[in-house]
Amino acid sequence: MRIMTRLCTSIDGYVTTPQGWPAQLADPDFSPETYGFVDFQQRVSAVLMGRATFEPALGSERWPWQDLGVFVLGSHRPEGTPDHVVVDSDPTRLLEQMRAAHPDGDVHLVGGPRTVETFRALGALDQLGLIVVPRLLGGGTQLTPAVQTDTGLKLSHHNALPNGAVELVYDIEKSA
Ligand SMILES: NC(=O)c1ccc[n+]([C@@H]2O[C@H](COP(=O)([O-])OP(=O)(O)OC[C@H]3O[C@@H](n4cnc5c(N)ncnc54)[C@H](OP(=O)(O)O)[C@@H]3O)[C@@H](O)[C@H]2O)c1
């Protein structure tokens, strides 16, 4: 099981807009298809995210993770959470539950920065994938300081998307 992100970041390095929305929502051309999320999620078995990232999905018209296992790191189960979603406050226990349910599948770690750092610090993050949104935002949340700056990164691949966004995927170098 590999755990991989595809975090969207603006050209000036913000993963959220100044109002706290994911950076890709600042792009009028954004869609899960144009940003490669539909293809990517066909290659994974489950999604993993922090409670702050999960909660807004509960109000969306369409459930974003059809057919995928959903694992949420959080101290409580938000109201309206579907029964099949696993919520746990302990990241190690959540990892064990993901491994048991999806031993052969990969996991899309959706975010946000605090949850990315939690699994990176446990040595469980395999790939830091970014999608550079062709926009300048001027403010918002950055990956740092949540994610440690001594994270070792080795370029795996890059890919220009049709709408001007660019996918950059780095393997996390793990210490022996
Ligand atoms: N650009 C993108 O691609 C992208 C993707 C996802 C999210 N985002 C943005 O990121 C922002 C949210 O990021 P975030 O870092 O603030 O929040 P987050 O990682 O989504 O969720 C944080 C919550 O996860 C739980 N958590 C995290 N680490 C934990 C640990 N070590 N132990 C126990 N629980 C832990 C806690 O839940 P409890 O409070 O319940 O204890 C914490 O409040 C939002 O603005 C969202 O729009 C952007």
The ligand as a Tripos MOL2 file, in Angstrom:
@<TRIPOS>MOLECULE
LIG
   48    52     1     0     0
SMALL
NO_CHARGES

@<TRIPOS>ATOM
      1 N1         -4.9090   22.3940   -2.0080 N.am      1 LIG1
      2 C1         -5.3170   21.1780   -1.7450 C.2       1 LIG1
      3 O1         -5.1460   20.2610   -2.5560 O.2       1 LIG1
      4 C2         -5.9850   20.9060   -0.4130 C.ar      1 LIG1
      5 C3         -6.3150   19.5880   -0.1010 C.ar      1 LIG1
      6 C4         -6.9120   19.3490    1.1290 C.ar      1 LIG1
      7 C5         -7.1700   20.3910    2.0010 C.ar      1 LIG1
      8 N2         -6.8300   21.6590    1.6510 N.ar      1 LIG1
      9 C6         -7.0900   22.7670    2.5770 C.3       1 LIG1
     10 O2         -6.3780   22.5280    3.7790 O.3       1 LIG1
     11 C7         -7.0580   23.1420    4.8520 C.3       1 LIG1
     12 C8         -7.1530   22.1610    5.9980 C.3       1 LIG1
     13 O3         -5.8560   21.7130    6.3190 O.3       1 LIG1
     14 P1         -5.4050   21.4980    7.8300 P.3       1 LIG1
     15 O4         -3.9840   21.0550    7.7960 O.co2     1 LIG1
     16 O5         -5.7540   22.7260    8.5830 O.co2     1 LIG1
     17 O6         -6.4120   20.3920    8.3570 O.3       1 LIG1
     18 P2         -6.6010   18.8150    8.0160 P.3       1 LIG1
     19 O7         -5.2720   18.1620    7.9510 O.co2     1 LIG1
     20 O8         -7.5300   18.6600    6.8730 O.co2     1 LIG1
     21 O9         -7.3980   18.3470    9.3170 O.3       1 LIG1
     22 C9         -6.8500   18.6610   10.5800 C.3       1 LIG1
     23 C10        -7.5250   17.7920   11.6190 C.3       1 LIG1
     24 O10        -7.1160   16.4330   11.4580 O.3       1 LIG1
     25 C11        -6.9090   15.8460   12.7380 C.3       1 LIG1
     26 N3         -5.4660   15.6120   12.8970 N.ar      1 LIG1
     27 C12        -4.4360   16.0660   12.1350 C.ar      1 LIG1
     28 N4         -3.2590   15.6090   12.6110 N.ar      1 LIG1
     29 C13        -3.5540   14.8550   13.6940 C.ar      1 LIG1
     30 C14        -2.7620   14.1020   14.6260 C.ar      1 LIG1
     31 N5         -1.4130   14.0440   14.5300 N.pl3     1 LIG1
     32 N6         -3.4070   13.4350   15.6140 N.ar      1 LIG1
     33 C15        -4.7470   13.4690   15.7390 C.ar      1 LIG1
     34 N7         -5.5560   14.1820   14.8850 N.ar      1 LIG1
     35 C16        -4.9430   14.8640   13.8960 C.ar      1 LIG1
     36 C17        -7.4380   16.8590   13.7550 C.3       1 LIG1
     37 O11        -8.8330   16.6490   13.8600 O.3       1 LIG1
     38 P3         -9.6730   17.0750   15.1880 P.3       1 LIG1
     39 O12        -9.6780   18.5680   15.2030 O.co2     1 LIG1
     40 O13       -11.0330   16.4770   14.9850 O.co2     1 LIG1
     41 O14        -8.9480   16.4900   16.3570 O.co2     1 LIG1
     42 C18        -7.1540   18.1690   13.0250 C.3       1 LIG1
     43 O15        -7.9040   19.2750   13.4950 O.3       1 LIG1
     44 C19        -8.4280   23.5650    4.3390 C.3       1 LIG1
     45 O16        -8.4290   24.9820    4.1880 O.3       1 LIG1
     46 C20        -8.5470   22.8880    2.9790 C.3       1 LIG1
     47 O17        -9.2690   23.6640    2.0660 O.3       1 LIG1
     48 C21        -6.2360   21.9300    0.4740 C.ar      1 LIG1
@<TRIPOS>BOND
     1     1     2 1
     2     2     3 2
     3     2     4 1
     4     4     5 ar
     5     4    48 ar
     6     5     6 ar
     7     6     7 ar
     8     7     8 ar
     9     8     9 1
    10     8    48 ar
    11     9    10 1
    12     9    46 1
    13    10    11 1
    14    11    12 1
    15    11    44 1
    16    12    13 1
    17    13    14 1
    18    14    15 2
    19    14    16 1
    20    14    17 1
    21    17    18 1
    22    18    19 2
    23    18    20 1
    24    18    21 1
    25    21    22 1
    26    22    23 1
    27    23    24 1
    28    23    42 1
    29    24    25 1
    30    25    26 1
    31    25    36 1
    32    26    27 ar
    33    26    35 ar
    34    27    28 ar
    35    28    29 ar
    36    29    30 ar
    37    29    35 ar
    38    30    31 1
    39    30    32 ar
    40    32    33 ar
    41    33    34 ar
    42    34    35 ar
    43    36    37 1
    44    36    42 1
    45    37    38 1
    46    38    39 2
    47    38    40 1
    48    38    41 1
    49    42    43 1
    50    44    45 1
    51    44    46 1
    52    46    47 1
@<TRIPOS>SUBSTRUCTURE
     1 LIG1         1 GROUP 0 **** ****
